[in-house]
Amino acid sequence: MLCTFSAADLAVGWWYRAASSLARQDTEAAASGIWIPLAAQGSEYGFQPGQFYLLVSSAVIKTDQSQFSGAHSDIRHPEVVRPVVDASR
């Protein structure tokens, strides 16, 4: 499983966290993932099956697209596609 995280993603970074807190849902499972930076295009990740990878993406996913969601939809970057292709092998 792959998941990107960006400080500029307000939809996940603020709104989802607030809603999860109100619903009393556990968010601690994310702490058990393997944190790695989103690499430059052409990099190989060497993902292993059955792992949860948290891709630190603040350097790439950063264009503020709305006051409500921030950079939540700023995913049209080769650096974002590359780990998906790498994981599918």
Residue frames relative to the residue before (quaternion, step in Angstrom):
aa qw qx qy qz dx dy dz
M 1.0000 0.0000 0.0000 0.0000 0.00 0.00 0.00
L 0.1406 -0.7751 0.6134 0.0573 3.54 -1.02 0.91
C 0.0321 0.7792 -0.6252 0.0302 3.54 -1.10 0.72
T 0.2552 -0.7585 0.5770 0.1632 3.58 -0.89 0.89
F 0.1084 -0.7688 0.6274 0.0587 3.54 -1.20 0.66
S 0.0267 0.7886 -0.6119 0.0538 3.55 -0.92 0.96
A 0.5120 -0.6484 0.4736 0.3052 3.56 -0.98 0.84
A 0.6804 0.4992 -0.2818 0.4566 3.60 1.16 -0.55
D 0.5557 0.5981 -0.3886 0.4273 3.61 1.30 -0.05
L 0.1794 -0.8248 0.5305 0.0780 3.57 -0.06 1.29
A 0.5908 0.5906 -0.3751 0.4019 3.60 1.06 -0.68
V 0.7513 0.3337 -0.1934 0.5355 3.59 0.92 -0.86
G 0.7014 0.5153 -0.2732 0.4097 3.55 0.88 -0.96
W 0.7957 0.2235 -0.1319 0.5473 3.59 1.07 -0.59
W 0.7412 0.4429 -0.2514 0.4373 3.60 0.58 -1.13
Y 0.6741 0.4819 -0.3082 0.4672 3.60 0.87 -0.88
R 0.6418 0.5270 -0.3171 0.4581 3.57 0.98 -0.87
A 0.6543 0.5075 -0.3096 0.4673 3.59 0.98 -0.83
A 0.6687 0.4913 -0.2971 0.4724 3.59 0.93 -0.88
S 0.6422 0.5200 -0.3205 0.4630 3.60 0.99 -0.80
S 0.6375 0.5272 -0.3191 0.4623 3.55 1.02 -0.80
L 0.6601 0.5038 -0.3031 0.4675 3.58 0.95 -0.87
A 0.7036 0.4420 -0.2515 0.4964 3.59 1.09 -0.75
R 0.3607 -0.7574 0.4580 0.2940 3.58 1.38 -0.11
Q 0.3205 0.7330 -0.5243 0.2916 3.56 0.93 0.96
D 0.4816 -0.6772 0.4874 0.2683 3.53 -1.09 0.77
T 0.1299 -0.7964 0.5878 0.0581 3.58 -0.80 1.01
E 0.4283 0.7378 -0.4386 0.2826 3.60 1.26 0.05
A 0.5312 0.6483 -0.4141 0.3550 3.64 1.13 -0.44
A 0.6044 0.5739 -0.3566 0.4221 3.60 1.08 -0.63
A 0.5976 0.5840 -0.3588 0.4160 3.58 1.13 -0.54
S 0.6659 0.5203 -0.3085 0.4366 3.60 1.17 -0.45
G 0.5190 0.6482 -0.4149 0.3718 3.59 1.23 0.08
I 0.5026 -0.6121 0.5151 0.3278 3.54 -1.36 0.13
W 0.2333 -0.7963 0.5493 0.0990 3.57 -0.47 1.25
I 0.1298 0.7713 -0.6144 0.1038 3.57 -0.80 1.07
P 0.5090 -0.6403 0.4622 0.3425 3.61 -1.06 0.56
L 0.5252 -0.5817 0.5119 0.3518 3.53 -1.20 0.60
A 0.2962 -0.8041 0.4970 0.1369 3.58 -0.55 1.19
A 0.6352 -0.5186 0.4155 0.3936 3.53 -1.32 0.30
Q 0.6454 -0.5195 0.3894 0.4024 3.55 -1.21 0.51
G 0.7546 0.3497 -0.2823 0.4780 3.55 -0.98 0.90
S 0.5575 0.6028 -0.3910 0.4160 3.58 1.25 -0.17
E 0.3138 -0.7137 0.5934 0.2003 3.53 -1.17 0.65
Y 0.3368 -0.7717 0.5111 0.1726 3.57 -0.92 0.90
G 0.2482 -0.7839 0.5304 0.2066 3.58 0.98 -0.76
F 0.1331 0.8208 -0.5404 0.1286 3.57 1.00 0.81
Q 0.2592 -0.7441 0.5990 0.1427 3.53 -1.19 0.69
P 0.5453 -0.6222 0.4423 0.3463 3.62 -0.99 0.76
G 0.8096 0.3073 -0.2244 0.4470 3.53 -1.18 0.65
Q 0.5982 0.5573 -0.3631 0.4468 3.60 1.25 0.18
F 0.3217 -0.7037 0.6002 0.2027 3.56 -1.29 0.47
Y 0.0827 -0.8174 0.5700 -0.0022 3.58 -0.48 1.24
L 0.1738 -0.7627 0.6197 0.0639 3.53 -0.90 1.06
L 0.1710 -0.8227 0.5393 0.0551 3.56 -0.35 1.27
V 0.3042 -0.7553 0.5589 0.1568 3.56 -0.49 1.23
S 0.0296 -0.8758 0.4752 -0.0791 3.56 -0.29 1.31
S 0.3224 0.7960 -0.4736 0.1950 3.61 1.20 0.19
A 0.6355 0.5397 -0.3372 0.4372 3.61 1.10 -0.58
V 0.7442 0.3710 -0.2022 0.5173 3.61 1.19 -0.49
I 0.7423 0.3227 -0.1838 0.5578 3.59 0.84 -1.00
K 0.3292 0.7842 -0.4485 0.2749 3.55 0.12 1.31
T 0.5427 0.6305 -0.4091 0.3750 3.61 1.21 -0.20
D 0.3629 -0.7408 0.5314 0.1928 3.57 -0.59 1.19
Q 0.1068 -0.8397 0.5321 0.0195 3.56 -0.49 1.20
S 0.7909 -0.0537 -0.0065 0.6096 3.57 1.25 -0.24
Q 0.6173 -0.5536 0.4101 0.3798 3.54 -1.24 0.43
F 0.6817 0.5108 -0.2782 0.4438 3.54 1.09 -0.74
S 0.8281 0.2469 -0.1074 0.4917 3.60 0.75 -1.02
G 0.3603 -0.7394 0.4973 0.2760 3.60 1.20 -0.23
A 0.7889 -0.2826 0.2320 0.4940 3.58 -0.79 -1.04
H 0.2192 0.8320 -0.4917 0.1343 3.60 1.23 0.36
S 0.7775 0.3269 -0.1745 0.5082 3.61 0.94 -0.80
D 0.4656 0.6723 -0.4468 0.3627 3.60 1.23 0.24
I 0.3099 0.7912 -0.4635 0.2513 3.56 0.69 1.15
R 0.5251 0.6441 -0.4108 0.3750 3.60 1.23 0.06
H 0.4084 0.6710 -0.4961 0.3700 3.52 0.49 1.30
P 0.5567 -0.6082 0.4380 0.3583 3.61 -1.00 0.71
E 0.6231 0.5608 -0.3411 0.4253 3.60 1.06 -0.69
V 0.6519 0.4984 -0.3104 0.4798 3.59 1.18 -0.53
V 0.6655 0.5030 -0.2959 0.4654 3.59 1.05 -0.73
R 0.6037 0.6302 -0.3442 0.3462 3.56 0.98 -0.89
P 0.6903 0.4565 -0.3241 0.4583 3.68 0.76 -0.79
V 0.6010 0.5513 -0.3622 0.4514 3.60 1.11 -0.61
V 0.6548 0.4926 -0.3030 0.4866 3.58 0.95 -0.89
D 0.6589 0.5154 -0.3071 0.4538 3.58 0.91 -0.91
A 0.6813 0.4894 -0.2877 0.4621 3.61 0.93 -0.87
S 0.6456 0.5418 -0.3274 0.4270 3.61 1.09 -0.62
R 0.5589 0.6066 -0.4007 0.3987 3.61 1.19 -0.24
